[in-house]
Structure formats: C-alpha cells, structure tokens
Amino acid sequence: MSNNASGDQINAIVVGAGLGGCACALALKHHGHSVTIYEKLRTFRRLGDSLGLGDNALKLLERWGGRDLHHRLTSIGNQAPDMQIRRWHDGKILAVQPLMDMAGYIGHRGDYHAAFLDAVRDAGIEIHMGCEVANYEDEAGSQPAITLPDGTRAAADIIIGADGIKSRARELVLGFTDAPKSSGYSCYRAYFPGAHLKEDPLFRNGEEFNWIVTRKLSHEADMEIRESWFQEGDLEDVARVTATVDPRIRAAVAKTPSCLDWKICYRDPLPTWVSPRSHSIALLGDSCHPHLPTSAQGASQATESAAVLATPSKSTKLPSLNNMHDIQTRTYEKLRFARTRASQSNGEDLRDRWHNALKDIDDGVEIDPESLKIRNRWLYAFDAEADTLERWEEVSSLVSEELQTGNITPLC
Ligand SMILES: Cc1cc2nc3c(=O)[nH]c(=O)nc-3n(C[C@H](O)[C@H](O)[C@H](O)COP(=O)(O)OP(=O)(O)OC[C@H]3O[C@@H](n4cnc5c(N)ncnc54)[C@H](O)[C@@H]3O)c2cc1C
C-alpha cells in the first residue's frame, strides 16, 4: 500500500509504453514509487527508423537502469565520430560536426524501445499489453482513474498520459481536440538491411541503411493531414524528386525495398499539461511536447520529463493542507515547459536554416558552414533531476499558492 499521506510514495498509472512511458515508469520506480503501465498494442514490433538519444537522457537512464542499460543504449547508436553536411547535387562537403554535439547517438527507434522495455521488465514493472485506455475520470478531491473498453477500472494517485502524438489524455486535459497543422513539408523515410549495398563501391560498412528525404508539399491532397507512422510512401515519387541529386543518394533510393510517407506536423504549445479538476492526470512526451525531426530530442526530452515528474523533493516545507499530488503535477509542468519549448524551437531554427541554405545553394551562394550546424550541444549537459531539486522549493511554493487561490497561470 502506498504511503500517500506523507507524500513519499506514489501509486502511479502510466498510459502508453512508448519510450516516454517506459522512461517515466523507470524513473518512478527508481524513486521508490509504485507504477503500472497500460499499453494499447498487444505486442511491439521494430517500428520507426532513426531516432537520436542525447547525453541529457542517457545520464538519467543510467541512474535508473544501471551501467548495463547505458552500455546497451550506446551500443545501438551510430558510432561515427562526425556528421558531414553535403551539397545536394554533387556531394561537396559544406560542414562537418561531431555527432555527439548535434544529435547524440542515432539508432533504430525499435532497438532503443526494446532496450527501454527490457529495463522496465527487469525493474519488475507490470505492463498490461492490449489495454487501450478508453476513458479518464478527473474529479476534484477524488483519485483519478482510467477505464478500459471492457469496463475494467483502475485508480491511482497520479496518472501519466504518455500516449503519444494522438493522445486521448490530452483531450481530457485541454477539454478539446488539439488538431495537427501541416508544416507544408513531408518526409519519405526508409530503413532497411544494407548487406546488398556493401557490394556497391558507392557505399561502405554498415549493416543497415537509413535515408530521409524531405519534400515541400505542393498539392492540396498532399496537404491533407494524415499524422501516421505507418503510411506507405511512393518510391517512384522518391526517385522523381531525387533525380538530380548526388548519385550516391540515387543509388541508395534505387536499392530501397519500401518507405514511409510521414507528414511533418506542428502542434501549438499547450496552455496546460495537467487535468483541470483532480490536477492528478499529467501529460508526458509527445502528448504534450512533440518535436520536429530536426530537433533530434523527442525521446530525450520525454526522458527528462520523466525525471522531473518522479523527482519531487521530499524536504518540501509546504502547508500540510496541500494535496501533494496536485503540487507534484503542477510543479512538474512549470519546471518543464520553458526547457521543452527551447528544445522544440531549436529544431524549428535548424529547419529554417537548412531550408534557407537550400535556396542559397540553388542561387550559387557560398554557404557559411556554421549556419548549417545543429546547435544542440547546450542541451546535453543538463541534469533534469539536479535542476528539479534545485528549483523545487521555489516553484512548488508558487504552485501551492495558485492551487489555494484557484488561479492557475497558463503555461503560455
Ligand atoms: C510507431 C512509431 C514510430 C516512430 N518512429 C520514430 C522515428 O523513426 N524517429 C523518431 O524520432 N521518432 C519516432 N517516433 C516518435 C518517438 O517514439 C517519440 O517522439 C518519443 O520517443 C516520445 O515517445 P512517447 O512515449 O511520448 O510517444 P510514443 O513513442 O508515440 O508512444 C506512445 C505509446 O502510447 C500508446 N498508446 C496510445 N494511445 C493509448 C491508449 N489510449 N491506451 C494505451 N496506450 C496508448 C501507443 O501505442 C504507444 O506505444 C515513433 C513513434 C511511433 C508510435
């Protein structure tokens, strides 16, 4: 039984066993809380393609899952020392940047996910697979609860909606459906075994091959927003849009078995990440701070959010009339919002710089290498747990006042 009265131990439910949900469960368990996960899929397959995991996340995961987890995660990622940014039509190197400064370790999402899932199971955390959360209960003064389609109900001190980009928990928190907006761009994405490429003199090493081609959407039908990781791409169209690029890229496209068509969508920042009545259902990961692919931080920021949600200081001197779970969730959103916005904006800035550079290249302008580099380095040194402990007293006192007056300042 949880020791809720002292606020020390929380009984939590996490909805969604993606990377964010697994990180959250690991963090909660590590900090002595009790946690159960509900996941709608019956089984996981190796889904997605390349995903970056930065040191800001790895240091936390090592704390929660030990040296073995850290070793497994860093073995998945690309071990190349540098990233080269090349001119699209002739392959001329325009800029070179250490990989660890820009995107951390880049590996297959499915392999990272498998490592996160194994760590969750090793920690003895139960995952209820094939359990889609259909409803949330959020009443003032009551424990929040979830309901499954078969009527099964489960209540907890805190419920974390780590249910991804199409989050149902977000609808409950906001009170409306937050529709995606087209960015006007789409990615064709492919990831496939590369053994047959090794025979080609244009390629070197590597067991697997990943390419992503970004294209500007031009037709109205194209702009229709189908936000999905499963929509099949048209390889003939990829061949058409890459017909004049560097021959190495064309050769890779010619040897690709299949690809996805992934629309790049935006969502506006949310005014709140916490449910309005019980204040005890909180969003985490893509459900509240989705990132553009140019940020390379979606999974890392979800991991940081997990750390902040699970690390509230036990030494708080708040008035005893406060419900500690409200304080925890409302302090979490205030501690996290600015940093996730900065990380999201970093990806938007890089996207703009890369698109502008393309125009300049087409106009024959020489490109400044610095203008092409990913500026992620400042994100990696951050320790989300240490920052939480440092700022907890100040921010939670503010939250306590807001909860008592009922005037909760929106995040944006
Ligand atoms: C299939 C897939 C492929 C992806 N591929 C890439 C990629 O190649 N590169 C990249 O950078 N990012 C990719 N992402 C996104 C990336 O995983 C996230 O940006 C990041 O890891 C944050 O994860 P998250 O846990 O917030 O969301 P997600 O990883 O999306 O996980 C959400 C989880 O919640 C579950 N869920 C949703 N609704 C419910 C419900 N009602 N009840 C119970 N469970 C529910 C989903 O099944 C899923 O397992 C992909 C996501 C998915 C789902």
The ligand as an ORCA input file, in Angstrom:
! r2SCAN-3c Opt
* xyz 0 1
  C       5.217      3.620    -34.464
  C       6.082      4.786    -34.086
  C       7.239      5.044    -34.827
  C       8.052      6.118    -34.506
  N       9.187      6.315    -35.229
  C      10.026      7.333    -34.901
  C      11.233      7.533    -35.618
  O      11.549      6.813    -36.539
  N      12.034      8.566    -35.252
  C      11.715      9.400    -34.214
  O      12.485     10.306    -33.896
  N      10.568      9.236    -33.514
  C       9.715      8.223    -33.829
  N       8.549      8.048    -33.132
  C       8.233      9.020    -32.080
  C       9.060      8.791    -30.828
  O       8.888      7.470    -30.368
  C       8.627      9.811    -29.793
  O       8.838     11.121    -30.303
  C       9.403      9.803    -28.488
  O      10.040      8.607    -28.246
  C       8.470     10.132    -27.307
  O       7.711      8.986    -27.054
  P       6.285      8.921    -26.387
  O       6.355      7.801    -25.415
  O       5.830     10.241    -25.912
  O       5.312      8.536    -27.600
  P       5.246      7.206    -28.464
  O       6.588      6.651    -28.701
  O       4.409      7.540    -29.637
  O       4.456      6.148    -27.521
  C       3.093      6.273    -27.191
  C       2.579      4.913    -26.752
  O       1.255      5.062    -26.226
  C       0.440      4.005    -26.698
  N      -0.952      4.477    -26.631
  C      -1.547      5.430    -27.381
  N      -2.837      5.599    -27.008
  C      -3.062      4.738    -25.996
  C      -4.217      4.436    -25.190
  N      -5.391      5.088    -25.354
  N      -4.115      3.485    -24.237
  C      -2.940      2.831    -24.033
  N      -1.819      3.071    -24.783
  C      -1.873      4.010    -25.748
  C       0.965      3.784    -28.113
  O       0.606      2.515    -28.613
  C       2.468      3.933    -27.905
  O       3.083      2.723    -27.551
  C       7.701      6.990    -33.428
  C       6.540      6.736    -32.683
  C       5.732      5.638    -33.005
  C       4.483      5.379    -32.173
*
